[in-house]
Amino acid sequence: MTWTTRDIPDQTGRLAIVTGANSGTGYETALELARKGAEVVLAVRDVNRGQAAAKRIRGQVPKARLRVEALDLSKLASVTAFADRILAERLPIHILVNNAGIMATDRREETEDGYELQWATNYLGHFALTARLMPLLKAGRARVVQLSSIMHRQGRLRFEDLNHRQGYKPWPVYGQTKLAMLMFGLELDRRSRAGGWGLTSVVAHPGYARTGLIGSGPLGRRPVSRAMMQLVYRPFIEPLFSHSAADGALPILMAATDPGVGPGAFVGPQKAREMKGPPGPAKAEPHALVEADAARLFDMTEAELGVRFA
């Protein structure tokens, strides 16, 4: 039986935080959670775009309970400020969806904290955010959803240079961030069970969802390629092995809400090598399941960012 948004349980009285909720799968996730009655915090880098997204959601769900909060995951000061505002409210968090991300920046860029931009935005910022929100996540016995990708298959952890100061290449770095998110979600589950934290830590990936993230990648940033993308690729080729942002959000929503999805699960599309189709169990590559590597990455990241989960 195909899982759809009709299968999302009632979320009335629950607080959800969705990063990158102004567009793409993040927007669709926030929309459906609001439709089911959750109070949703749209955690976004651009507040104006976040307010526009909230207005669109209210156009479909007039009684939606929404808040827009500034969060730039590439800046640790922004992560801390956001977490401090949420912590001050002392409201249990029931769902955290770490969705935001950037894809395959052409050149290596460094954040104000000295980290490679993709690594900081896709992984480090979400790790720090989750750690800082832990008191409220524990209070809400939350579901914490990390966003991975089919690109985790090509990702490798370069432990000697996780920031790729040498030999930067856009796609391998992106793959590393999505491998790290998968390993983070699985390791968080192991530590939650061992420590009795009460979290349901799960991972999801949207397959190949037709979002702005694809168009903003290297292909869509070059004038000739951008024209080819708009005139040929996106209307005629891409639909053959991709699906809409709304369909891409289904694995995320399933991971975030379905009682049948247990701790440590990995959810993704079921067709075309997990690029499209209804949601269900996803396949993690063997190198993503090496527990010693996940524990090493977790410990290294805690030490690097100066945060603690326990």
Disulfide bonds with the S-S distance in Angstrom:
none
